[in-house]
Amino acid sequence: MAKNSSDFVLRPFEGLPGEPDWVALKELVPAATATARTTKQYGARDVLVTTVLPTSWPALHRADGLVLLALQTTSSSNDVSRDLAHALLEAIEVEAGTAVETIGLPEPGPRLQDVLDLSVPFEVTVQDSFAYWLAPDTERTPDLQAAIEEADGGIIDTVKLESAEAAYWCRMGAREFLRWAQPHEEQVVLDALSRLHAKRESGFEGAKFVGYFRSAGLVVPVWELAKGSEAEDIEKPVADFLPRFEAALADTTPLDANERRARAGLVARQVTLR
């Protein structure tokens, strides 16, 4: 349903397939693509959702006709979903080979939830290069190749885990982390983490829980990993931790005194990404 652009939307991706992955691509992952398609009403067009495009373009109608929609752009209104839908629809209308460079402040109108076919899975592919900006048959001039290589230099190593949904290993400098976007309501996740933290069970093999982000209305817990850990090293520990985490998420009993203290400590360490 269309919303007034002045209405703040806390969870702009709520209702889309893979909401936590939408949040991860918007805030945490440097280079990735994911699959989407517009509804028949909007042309049943395949869309390549991505993290960023050159010079922070909101969208691109690539020379081969594929439409790319970038998530890591500056929001024009208080509803990110409305802004993205506006950019997407504009990209569909412009000629192939044309970028949508700015969108301004959109009027009330359809959101991604109205424009996209919600039966199409949001399947993420983490990329190690921005070469996908170009159509496969585009000639790589030296200038174009240099621009891609310069952009690639800012990519941090990132891997999407297979053992859990929307869980991303990354290497930042000499340290490794797991950042795991959660689909549940914020209070449910915080209570679960508090229950585990109070029992010293919030970590898992080779990993220490260090805090969480809040972004687009979801919680993204963060674990620091043993130095030098690769993504494959934590697949089994995360899989083993998952049932314990899910049990804590399902527990609706009131927090006890130790758990409330743990929760207060967690809240003090949270960071909001907007």
C-alpha positions in Angstrom: 0.0 0.0 0.0 1.3 3.5 -0.8 2.4 5.5 2.1 2.9 9.2 2.5 6.6 9.9 2.0 6.7 11.8 5.3 5.6 8.8 7.3 8.7 7.1 8.9 8.8 3.4 8.3 10.9 1.5 10.8 11.0 -1.8 8.9 11.0 -0.8 5.2 11.7 -4.3 4.0 9.0 -6.0 6.2 6.9 -8.4 4.1 9.5 -8.9 1.4 11.1 -12.4 0.9 14.4 -12.5 2.8 13.9 -9.3 4.9 17.1 -9.9 6.9 19.2 -10.3 3.7 17.7 -7.0 2.3 19.0 -5.3 5.5 22.4 -7.0 5.2 22.9 -5.9 1.6 21.8 -2.4 2.5 24.1 -2.0 5.6 26.7 -4.7 6.0 27.8 -6.4 2.7 30.1 -4.4 0.4 29.4 -6.2 -2.9 26.5 -8.6 -3.6 23.6 -9.2 -5.9 20.2 -10.8 -5.4 17.3 -11.8 -7.5 13.9 -10.1 -7.8 11.2 -9.6 -10.3 8.4 -7.0 -10.7 4.8 -8.1 -10.8 2.9 -8.5 -14.1 1.4 -5.0 -13.4 4.9 -3.6 -13.6 6.1 -5.6 -16.6 7.3 -8.9 -14.9 10.9 -7.5 -15.3 13.9 -9.3 -13.8 15.7 -7.1 -11.4 19.3 -7.5 -10.1 19.3 -6.0 -6.6 22.8 -4.9 -5.6 24.6 -3.2 -2.8 26.1 -0.2 -4.7 26.4 1.2 -8.3 29.0 3.6 -9.7 29.0 7.0 -8.1 26.1 6.0 -5.8 23.5 5.8 -8.6 20.1 4.5 -7.2 19.5 2.4 -10.3 20.8 1.4 -13.7 19.1 0.2 -16.9 22.1 -1.8 -18.2 23.0 -1.8 -21.9 21.8 -5.4 -22.2 18.4 -4.5 -20.8 18.8 -5.8 -17.2 17.7 -3.4 -14.5 19.9 -3.0 -11.4 18.7 -1.5 -8.2 21.2 -0.3 -5.5 20.4 -0.5 -1.8 23.3 1.5 -0.4 22.1 4.9 -1.5 20.9 8.0 0.5 17.3 7.9 1.3 15.2 10.8 0.1 12.2 10.2 2.3 11.4 8.5 5.6 10.4 5.3 3.7 13.3 3.5 2.1 11.0 1.1 0.4 9.1 3.9 -1.4 12.4 5.5 -2.5 13.7 2.2 -3.9 10.5 1.5 -5.7 10.5 5.0 -7.2 14.1 4.4 -8.5 13.3 1.0 -9.8 10.2 2.2 -11.8 12.2 5.1 -13.2 15.0 2.7 -14.3 12.5 0.5 -16.1 11.3 3.5 -18.1 14.6 4.9 -19.2 16.5 3.7 -22.2 18.9 0.8 -21.9 22.4 2.0 -21.1 21.0 4.8 -18.9 21.5 5.3 -15.1 19.1 6.8 -12.7 21.5 9.3 -11.1 19.1 10.9 -8.5 15.5 10.5 -7.6 14.7 13.6 -5.5 11.8 13.4 -3.0 9.2 11.0 -4.3 5.5 11.6 -4.0 3.3 9.1 -2.3 3.2 6.0 -4.4 3.9 2.2 -4.6 6.6 0.6 -2.4 8.8 -2.4 -3.1 6.1 -4.6 -1.5 3.6 -3.4 -4.2 6.0 -3.5 -7.2 7.9 -6.8 -6.6 6.5 -10.3 -7.1 6.7 -11.6 -3.5 6.8 -15.3 -4.7 10.3 -14.8 -6.1 13.0 -15.8 -3.6 15.6 -13.2 -2.7 18.7 -15.3 -3.5 21.9 -13.5 -2.5 25.3 -13.9 -4.3 28.3 -12.3 -2.6 30.6 -10.8 -5.2 34.4 -10.3 -5.1 34.3 -7.7 -7.9 31.9 -5.0 -9.2 32.4 -6.3 -12.8 28.7 -7.2 -12.8 28.0 -3.5 -13.2 28.8 -4.1 -16.9 26.8 -6.2 -19.4 28.8 -9.4 -20.2 29.5 -8.2 -23.8 30.6 -4.7 -22.8 34.1 -3.8 -24.1 36.5 -3.4 -21.2 38.4 -0.2 -22.1 41.4 0.6 -20.0 39.5 3.4 -18.2 36.6 1.1 -17.5 38.8 -1.6 -16.2 40.7 0.8 -14.0 37.4 2.1 -12.6 36.3 -1.4 -11.7 39.6 -2.3 -10.1 39.5 0.9 -8.0 36.1 0.1 -6.7 37.1 -3.5 -6.0 39.9 -2.2 -3.8 37.3 -1.2 -1.2 35.6 -4.6 -0.9 36.2 -6.4 2.4 36.2 -10.2 2.3 32.7 -11.4 3.0 31.0 -14.8 2.8 27.4 -15.7 3.3 27.1 -18.8 5.5 25.1 -21.9 4.5 24.4 -23.0 8.0 22.1 -20.0 8.9 19.9 -17.5 7.1 21.4 -14.0 6.6 24.6 -14.8 8.5 27.7 -13.2 7.0 31.4 -13.9 7.9 33.7 -10.9 7.2 37.4 -10.0 7.6 38.1 -6.4 8.6 41.8 -5.8 8.8 43.3 -8.5 11.0 40.0 -9.4 12.6 37.1 -11.7 11.6 33.5 -11.3 12.6 30.1 -13.0 12.1 27.2 -10.5 11.5 23.8 -12.3 11.6 20.7 -10.3 10.7 17.6 -11.6 12.5 14.1 -11.8 11.2 12.4 -11.5 14.6 11.1 -8.5 16.5 13.9 -6.6 18.3 12.6 -7.3 21.8 12.5 -11.0 21.1 16.1 -11.1 19.9 17.4 -9.0 22.8 15.6 -11.2 25.3 17.1 -14.3 23.7 20.6 -12.9 23.6 20.2 -11.8 27.3 19.1 -15.2 28.4 22.2 -16.8 26.7 24.6 -14.0 27.8 23.5 -14.4 31.5 24.4 -18.1 31.2 27.7 -17.4 29.4 26.3 -19.2 26.4 26.0 -16.3 23.9 29.2 -17.3 22.2 29.9 -20.5 20.3 33.1 -22.5 19.5 35.8 -20.0 18.7 33.5 -17.0 18.8 32.6 -14.3 21.4 29.4 -12.3 21.2 30.4 -8.6 21.2 27.2 -6.6 20.6 24.7 -5.8 18.0 23.6 -3.3 15.3 20.0 -2.0 14.8 19.2 -1.4 11.1 16.0 -1.0 9.2 14.1 -2.2 12.3 16.0 -5.4 12.7 18.7 -6.6 15.1 22.1 -7.7 13.7 24.1 -9.5 16.5 27.9 -9.6 16.0 30.4 -12.2 17.1 34.2 -11.7 17.0 35.8 -14.9 15.8 39.1 -16.6 16.6 42.0 -14.8 14.8 42.4 -16.2 11.3 39.0 -18.0 11.2 37.7 -18.6 7.7 34.0 -18.8 6.9 34.1 -22.6 6.5 35.6 -22.9 10.0 32.4 -21.6 11.6 29.8 -23.4 9.6 29.5 -26.3 12.0 29.8 -24.2 15.2 27.0 -21.9 14.0 24.9 -24.9 13.1 25.5 -26.3 16.5 24.7 -23.0 18.2 21.4 -22.5 16.2 19.2 -24.8 18.2 20.3 -23.1 21.5 19.6 -19.7 20.0 16.2 -20.8 18.6 15.2 -22.2 22.0 16.1 -18.9 23.7 14.1 -17.0 21.0 11.1 -19.2 21.7 11.3 -18.7 25.5 8.6 -16.2 26.6 9.1 -16.4 30.4 10.0 -13.2 32.1 13.7 -12.4 32.4 15.2 -13.1 35.8 17.5 -10.6 37.6 20.7 -11.9 36.0 19.1 -11.8 32.5 17.8 -8.3 33.0 21.3 -7.1 34.0 22.7 -8.8 30.9 20.1 -7.1 28.8 20.9 -3.7 30.2 24.6 -4.3 29.2 23.6 -5.3 25.7 21.4 -2.3 25.2 24.3 0.0 26.3 26.5 -1.5 23.5 24.1 -1.3 20.6 24.6 0.9 17.6 21.9 2.1 15.2 22.6 2.2 11.5 20.2 4.4 9.6 
